[in-house]
């Protein structure tokens, strides 16, 4: 496990974001991730802009702010096992291409799963 947990800031109104966070939380047995909305108190303390950084996943790894595909890779590494190996292989893909793919998914995220309130994470998993 990491010395400090990854702080994962998600869009509280996106069903795809919340579903992904719930999927990660079920695999977070070691407690290496803390989940919070990008508009809440945890985000404010972390230094996020008022109202959160909409349209992107933000992961704080210690004092490093990771966004988009770099954030996804940090989460995969945090899961360990085969996911860490997948992240390692994905690092060979140029950042520009990884972020392009991330942006395409992010742009269409509401059409994939529709808008929703943050209800998939249990209060135990959500930091706020």
C-alpha positions as CSV (number, residue, x, y, z in Angstrom):
1,X,0.0,0.0,0.0
2,X,1.1,3.6,-0.6
3,X,2.3,5.7,2.3
4,X,-0.4,8.2,1.6
5,X,-3.7,7.3,0.0
6,X,-4.8,8.6,-3.4
7,X,-7.5,11.3,-3.1
8,X,-9.9,10.7,-6.0
9,X,-12.2,13.7,-6.8
10,X,-15.2,12.8,-9.0
11,X,-18.0,14.7,-10.6
12,X,-20.9,14.1,-8.2
13,X,-23.5,14.4,-11.0
14,X,-22.0,12.0,-13.6
15,X,-23.3,8.4,-13.6
16,X,-20.2,7.1,-15.4
17,X,-17.9,8.9,-12.9
18,X,-19.8,7.5,-9.9
19,X,-20.0,4.0,-11.4
20,X,-16.3,4.0,-12.0
21,X,-15.7,5.2,-8.4
22,X,-17.9,2.5,-7.0
23,X,-16.1,-0.1,-9.1
24,X,-12.7,1.2,-7.7
25,X,-14.1,1.4,-4.1
26,X,-15.1,-2.3,-4.3
27,X,-11.4,-3.1,-5.2
28,X,-10.0,-0.7,-2.6
29,X,-9.6,-3.3,0.1
30,X,-6.1,-2.0,1.2
31,X,-7.6,1.5,1.6
32,X,-5.3,3.1,-0.9
33,X,-7.9,5.5,-2.2
34,X,-10.2,8.1,-0.7
35,X,-13.2,9.3,-2.7
36,X,-14.8,12.7,-2.6
37,X,-16.8,15.0,-4.9
38,X,-14.9,17.7,-6.8
39,X,-17.2,20.4,-5.3
40,X,-16.9,19.4,-1.6
41,X,-14.8,20.3,1.4
42,X,-12.0,17.7,0.6
43,X,-11.6,19.3,-2.9
44,X,-11.5,22.8,-1.4
45,X,-8.8,21.7,1.2
46,X,-6.8,20.1,-1.6
47,X,-6.8,23.4,-3.5
48,X,-9.3,22.8,-6.2
49,X,-11.0,25.8,-7.8
50,X,-14.4,26.8,-6.4
51,X,-17.1,24.6,-8.0
52,X,-14.5,21.9,-8.8
53,X,-12.7,21.0,-12.0
54,X,-15.7,19.9,-14.1
55,X,-15.3,17.4,-16.9
56,X,-12.2,15.7,-15.7
57,X,-11.1,13.2,-13.1
58,X,-8.6,14.6,-10.5
59,X,-6.4,12.5,-8.4
60,X,-4.1,13.9,-5.7
61,X,-1.1,11.6,-5.1
62,X,0.5,13.3,-2.2
63,X,1.2,16.9,-3.4
64,X,1.0,15.9,-7.1
65,X,-2.2,16.8,-8.9
66,X,-3.0,14.3,-11.7
67,X,-5.7,14.8,-14.3
68,X,-7.2,12.9,-17.2
69,X,-5.3,9.9,-18.4
70,X,-2.5,10.3,-15.9
71,X,-5.1,10.2,-13.1
72,X,-6.5,7.0,-14.6
73,X,-3.1,5.4,-14.7
74,X,-2.4,6.3,-11.1
75,X,-5.7,4.6,-10.1
76,X,-4.8,1.5,-12.0
77,X,-1.4,1.4,-10.4
78,X,-3.0,1.9,-7.0
79,X,-5.2,-1.2,-7.6
80,X,-2.1,-3.4,-8.0
81,X,-1.9,-6.8,-9.6
82,X,-2.8,-7.0,-13.3
83,X,-4.2,-3.5,-13.2
84,X,-0.7,-2.2,-12.4
85,X,0.6,-4.1,-15.4
86,X,-2.1,-2.6,-17.7
87,X,-1.0,0.9,-16.5
88,X,2.6,0.1,-17.2
89,X,1.7,-0.9,-20.8
90,X,-0.5,2.1,-21.2
91,X,2.5,4.4,-20.4
92,X,4.0,3.4,-23.7
93,X,1.1,5.2,-25.4
94,X,1.9,8.9,-26.0
95,X,0.3,11.2,-23.5
96,X,-1.4,13.2,-26.3
97,X,-3.2,10.1,-27.6
98,X,-4.1,8.9,-24.0
99,X,-5.6,12.3,-23.2
100,X,-7.4,12.5,-26.6
101,X,-9.1,9.2,-25.8
102,X,-9.9,10.3,-22.3
103,X,-11.4,13.6,-23.6
104,X,-13.6,11.7,-26.1
105,X,-15.0,9.5,-23.3
106,X,-15.4,12.5,-21.0
107,X,-17.2,14.5,-23.7
108,X,-19.8,11.7,-24.1
109,X,-20.0,10.5,-20.5
110,X,-23.6,11.6,-20.0
111,X,-24.8,9.8,-23.1
112,X,-23.2,6.6,-21.9
113,X,-24.9,6.4,-18.5
114,X,-27.1,9.5,-18.2
115,X,-26.8,12.1,-15.5
116,X,-27.2,10.9,-11.9
117,X,-26.7,12.0,-8.4
118,X,-23.8,10.5,-6.4
119,X,-25.6,7.6,-5.0
120,X,-23.5,4.5,-5.9
121,X,-20.8,5.1,-3.4
122,X,-21.7,4.3,0.2
123,X,-21.2,6.9,2.9
124,X,-18.3,4.8,4.1
125,X,-16.5,5.2,0.8
126,X,-17.2,8.9,0.2
127,X,-15.1,11.3,2.2
128,X,-17.8,13.9,2.5
